[in-house]
Amino acid sequence: MEDKYLQFFLDETSLYNDIVLGHLLPSSWWVSLPRFFQTWLRNYIAGTLLYFISGFLWCFYIYYLKRNLYLPKDAIPTTKAMLLQIYVAMKAMPWYCALPSVSEYMVENGWTKCFASICDVGWFAYIISLIAYFVVVEFGIYWMHRELHDIKPLYKYLHATHHIYNKQNTLSPFAGLAFHPLDGILQAVPHVIALFIIPTHFRSHVALLFLEAIWTANIHDCIHGKIWPIMGAGYHTIHHTSYRHNYGHYTIWMDWMLGTLRDPEEDVFEKVK
């Protein structure tokens, strides 16, 4: 029975491979690859496309269509800065894509608490599990991010790569994935740890991992959305300029509870004083 249930996961990941690889590559290039490498190749292609499409569309909107509406002219990053961010992100992308490939392998082998369909648990249980998943991920990313600052060797050899973007005019949506490869993986690991703690809908897990690319692009655009309690770009820009505040990922809750929150409006007030 367990093997039959695990087949649902195998069928789903095979569908994802067919959608991405089957439409973009000749079948002779990938069908003979071991399953894990098919998954990695699919994740690499999908992740790269998502990074470039979301980054270019968002940059086009805020820097050209709405130029000077959201950001003053001197806060717009140079083309050189954005190209450097793309270069760093693309060097790391093959390594980033190993993490969802490993998580899918563990799900396919029944090592996690994933379930295949919402019908298996019902909508109420699905929503509760999704909230619990977000809580575990938020908790994990907060502490992982904070320790990447507090443990000096981790900061020096890993996280400092991302923090060269420490002014408003050096941050752009393309900085969202401009990390040392191990740094980026460590900050995404809570998504995988959650699978062993929380019953998680597999498709939702895959979607949320890839939506990280869009979310991280959003919080590096320097535009303060003012949607409480979301950890938007206004908060994250302060993180890049102060280094010691706003470690959270999706929300401000962890920073608020642990005393590391710095509000963008209060920050502006302090600068004016």
N, C-alpha and C positions, 0 to 999 in steps of 0.2 A: 504493500500500500504506500509506504514511504517513497519507494522508487517511482511509483506511478505519479505521486504528487510532485516529486522533484522534476519530473518530465515537463511540468508546466513552466518551470523556470528555464529549462533548456530550450523549450519551444519559443519562449519569449525572447531570449537572447539571440536565438537563431533568426527570429524575425527582425530584430534590430540590425543584425549583420547583413541580412538581405536588403533591408531598406537603404542602408548607407553604402555598403561595399558593392552590393548588386547593381546600384544605380550609378556609381561613380567609377568603378574599376572593372576591367575584364575579369570574368570568373576564373580564368586560368591564373590570375595573379594571387588569388587568396583562398580558393576552395580547398586546396591541398595543404594549407597551413594548419598546424595544430589549433584546436579550438581557442586556447588561451591567446594565441597570437592573432587570430581573427578578431577576437574581442578587443585586444590592444589596438590593432590597426583601425578598427571601427571607431574606438574612443578617440584615437589621435586625430583622425580626419574630422569627426564631429566636433571635437573640442577646438580644433584650429579654426574651422569654419565659424563656429559660434563666437569665438574670440574676435575674429576679424569683422564679421558682419555686425555684431553688437557694438564693437568699438568704433567702426567707421560710421555707422548710422548715428550713434550718439554724438560723436565729434562733429559730424556734419550738421546735426540739429543745433547744438549749443554754440558752436564756434562760427557757423556760417548763417544758417537760417535765422537763428535768434542771437546773432552776434551783438555783444554789448548789452543785451537785455538781462542775462543772468550774471555775467561776469564782466568786470571792467577790462578794458583792452590790455592793460599791463598784467592781468592775471591769466591770460590765455597762454598756454605752453607753446614753446617753439616746435617747429617740425622736427628739429634735431632731437629735442627731448623725447618726443613721442616715438621717433624711430629707435632711440635707445631702449625705450620701454618695450617696444615690439621685439627687438633683438633679444633682450633678457628673457622675455616671456617665451619666445619660440625656442630658445636653448633649453628651457625647462619643460616645455610641453610634452616631449616624449616620456619624461619621468613622471609628470603629473598623471598621465594616462595609465600608468601602471596601477594606481590606486583603485580606480573603478573596475579595472580588469581583475584585480585580486579580490575585490569585494564580490563581484559577480561569480567568480570561481567558488568562493566560500558559500554563497547562497545556493548555487547549483549542486553543491555536495551536501547540503543540509546541515551546515555547521552553524547557521544563524537562526534567529527567530522570525525570519521573513515569512510572510504569507503571500500567495500568488494573486488572490482576487479579493476585492472588498466584500463580495458575497460570502466569502468564507467566515467573516467575522461580523458583518453588518456595519451600517454607516455610523452608528453611535460609537462602537468600539474603534472603528477606523479613525474617526475624528479625535477621540481621546488618545489613541496611540500616536497620531500625528503631532498632537500638542506635546506629548511626552518626549517624542523624538526631538522636537525643536528645543525643549528644555535641556535635554542631555547634550545636544550639539552646541547650544549657546554656552552652557557651563564649560564644556570641554574646550571650545575655541577660545573663550575668555582666558582660561588658565594657561593654555598652550601659548597664546599670544603674549600674555603677561610674562611668562617664564622666558620666552625668547628675548624679552627686554631685560629681565632681572638677572638671568644667568649670563654673565659677561662673555664667556666663549661662544655661547649660542648667538648672542647679538653680534659679536665681532665677525664670526665666520659664516653666519647664516642670514640673520635678519637685517643686518646693515645694508645688504644689497638692495633691499626694498626701501630703506630709509634715506637713500641719497636723494629721494624726491621729498624734500622737506620744506618747500615753499609752494604757495598757491600756484605760481606760474611754472612749476615743474610737474604738477599733478595733472593727469588726464585719465580718461577711461581706460587707456591702454596700460596704465600703471597697475591696474587691478590684478594682473597675473605676473607682474615683473618681480619675481622672487627667485632666490636661490632654490633649486629644485627640492631639496630636502625641507626647506622652510615651508614651501607651498604644500608639500605632502603632509607635514606635521600638523599644519593648521586645518587640513581637511580630514585627518584621521578620526576626529570625533564622529563624523558621519558613519564611519565603518564600525567604530566601537559601539555606537548606538544599536547596531543590528544584533548585537549579542545581549543587549539589555532590554530592549523594547520590541515587542511584536510590530514589525514594520511592513507596510505594503511595498513590495519589491519595485513596482513601476514608479511609485512616489520617490523611493530612495534614489533611483537612477536619475529621475527628473531633477530632484533637488541638488544632486551632485553637479549636474551640468548647468543648472541655473546659478550656481556659484559664480560662473563666468560673467553672467549678466549683473548679479548683485555686486560683485567686486568692482565692475566697471562703474556702476552707479555711485558707490561710496567714494570713488576717487575723482569725481567730476567737479568737486568743490561747491556744488549747488546745495544749499541748505533747504531741504524739502519741508521742514517743520511739521512732520507728521509724528506726533508723540504716540508711543514710546520707541519709535523706530530709530535705530542707529544709522542716521543718514550721513550724507557727505559733509554736512556742517560739523558734526561731531568728529568724523574721521579725519577731516582736515586738521583739526586741533591736535589729534593724535600724531599726525606727521610733523607738526610744528613744535609740539611740546614734549613728545616722546613718553610722557608719564601719565597720560590720561586716555580715557575712552578706548579701552581694549576690546570692548564688546563687538559682536558681529552683526546680529540682526536687531538687537534691542539695547536699550540703555540700562536694563534691569541689573545686570551683574555689576556694572560700574557704580550704579546708584547704591546698591547694597554694600559694596566694599570700599566706597569712598574714593573711587578713581574717576568719577564723572566730572566733566567740565562742560558747561552748557555754552553753545556758540553765542547766544545773546549776552550772557554774562561776560564772556571773553571779550566781546566788542566793547562792552561798558568799561571793563578794566583798562583796555587800551586807550579809550577816550580820556579816562581819568589821568 
